[in-house]
Amino acid sequence: MKEIKITTEYIKLGQLLKFANVVTDGIDAKIMVQNGEIKVNDEVCTMRGKKLVDGDIVEVIYNGEKFIVKQ
């Protein structure tokens, strides 16, 4: 599991996917999220703007890659 360090109160799901190099741009993030390819805390998430905070875990379903948000 890779740590994604943030210095703000939260990071949006689409931003995290770009920051972690899962996608190259916001359009790719939007498509992945809308297609149900991303889990947040073990639940499929279809909201690209979901606010992630310290301790949240994001999983890319198709490859099992996981990220944890750390503040």
C-alpha positions as CSV (number, residue, x, y, z in Angstrom):
1,M,0.0,0.0,0.0
2,K,1.4,3.4,-1.0
3,E,1.0,6.5,1.2
4,I,-0.3,9.7,-0.3
5,K,0.7,12.5,1.9
6,I,-1.5,15.6,2.0
7,T,-1.0,18.9,3.7
8,T,-4.6,20.0,3.5
9,E,-7.7,18.9,5.3
10,Y,-8.7,16.6,2.4
11,I,-8.0,15.6,-1.2
12,K,-10.7,14.8,-3.8
13,L,-10.7,11.3,-5.3
14,G,-10.0,12.6,-8.9
15,Q,-7.0,14.6,-7.6
16,L,-5.6,11.6,-5.8
17,L,-5.8,9.4,-8.8
18,K,-3.9,12.0,-10.8
19,F,-1.4,12.6,-8.0
20,A,-0.7,8.8,-7.7
21,N,-0.2,8.5,-11.4
22,V,-3.2,6.1,-11.8
23,V,-4.5,8.3,-14.5
24,T,-3.0,11.1,-16.6
25,D,-5.9,13.6,-16.6
26,G,-9.2,14.4,-15.0
27,I,-11.2,12.8,-17.9
28,D,-9.6,9.4,-17.3
29,A,-10.3,9.7,-13.6
30,K,-13.9,10.6,-14.3
31,I,-14.3,7.5,-16.6
32,M,-12.7,5.1,-14.1
33,V,-14.8,6.4,-11.2
34,Q,-18.1,6.4,-13.2
35,N,-17.4,2.9,-14.4
36,G,-17.1,1.7,-10.7
37,E,-13.4,0.8,-11.0
38,I,-12.4,2.5,-7.7
39,K,-13.1,1.5,-4.1
40,V,-12.9,3.9,-1.2
41,N,-12.7,2.1,2.2
42,D,-13.8,-1.2,0.6
43,E,-16.9,0.3,-1.1
44,V,-17.2,1.1,-4.8
45,C,-17.2,4.9,-5.2
46,T,-18.8,6.7,-8.2
47,M,-18.2,10.2,-6.9
48,R,-15.0,11.7,-8.5
49,G,-15.3,14.7,-6.1
50,K,-15.5,12.5,-2.9
51,K,-13.4,14.2,-0.2
52,L,-10.7,11.8,1.2
53,V,-9.2,12.4,4.6
54,D,-6.5,11.0,6.7
55,G,-6.8,7.2,6.9
56,D,-9.0,6.7,3.9
57,I,-8.0,3.8,1.6
58,V,-8.4,3.9,-2.1
59,E,-8.2,0.8,-4.3
60,V,-7.9,0.4,-8.0
61,I,-10.1,-2.6,-8.6
62,Y,-8.5,-3.9,-11.9
63,N,-5.0,-4.2,-10.5
64,G,-5.5,-4.2,-6.8
65,E,-3.2,-1.2,-6.2
66,K,-4.0,0.5,-2.9
67,F,-3.3,4.0,-1.5
68,I,-3.8,5.3,2.0
69,V,-4.2,9.0,2.6
70,K,-1.9,10.4,5.3
71,Q,-2.0,13.9,6.7
